[in-house]
Amino acid sequence: MDVGTLRWFFFWCAIFNFFILGGFFLGFIFAGDMIYSFHRKWFTLDRDAFNTVMYFFMGIYKILILVFNFVPWLALLIAG
């Protein structure tokens, strides 16, 4: 596999994952009450703890996108 193919692979992986993150964020903003009521059946969390956990996971997901998709793409772009 050549550098150009890897560069495009990491680029589209980053774009795809940022769209997933954006969809999760929009779902949480516009359907947060429904998501909370769905998860409340399994877990005993109050609404503030649920919001904290969701924002924590969105932050972790964003960091993972940056580390495993964006940084390799940027490194291949610079090295290429």
FENCORQUI-V430146 format. One record per pair of residues at least 12 apart in sequence whose ideal C-beta (glycine too) atoms are under 8 Angstrom apart, sorted by the first residue. I is the first residue (numbers start at 1). J is the second residue. D is the distance in Angstrom with one decimal. If there is no record, write none. Layout:
# FENCORQUI-V430146
i | j | d
I | J | D
I | J | D
This chain:
# FENCORQUI-V430146
i | j | d
3 | 76 | 5.9
3 | 79 | 7.3
3 | 80 | 5.2
4 | 80 | 7.2
6 | 72 | 7.8
6 | 76 | 5.7
7 | 73 | 6.3
7 | 76 | 4.4
7 | 77 | 6.2
7 | 80 | 6.1
10 | 69 | 5.5
10 | 70 | 7.7
10 | 72 | 4.8
10 | 73 | 3.7
10 | 76 | 6.6
11 | 73 | 5.1
13 | 69 | 4.6
13 | 73 | 8.0
14 | 65 | 6.2
14 | 69 | 3.8
14 | 70 | 4.9
14 | 73 | 5.9
17 | 61 | 7.8
17 | 65 | 4.5
17 | 69 | 5.9
18 | 65 | 6.4
21 | 58 | 6.6
21 | 61 | 5.8
21 | 62 | 6.1
21 | 65 | 6.7
24 | 58 | 6.4
24 | 61 | 7.6
25 | 58 | 6.4
28 | 54 | 5.7
28 | 58 | 7.6
32 | 51 | 7.8
35 | 54 | 8.0
36 | 50 | 5.3
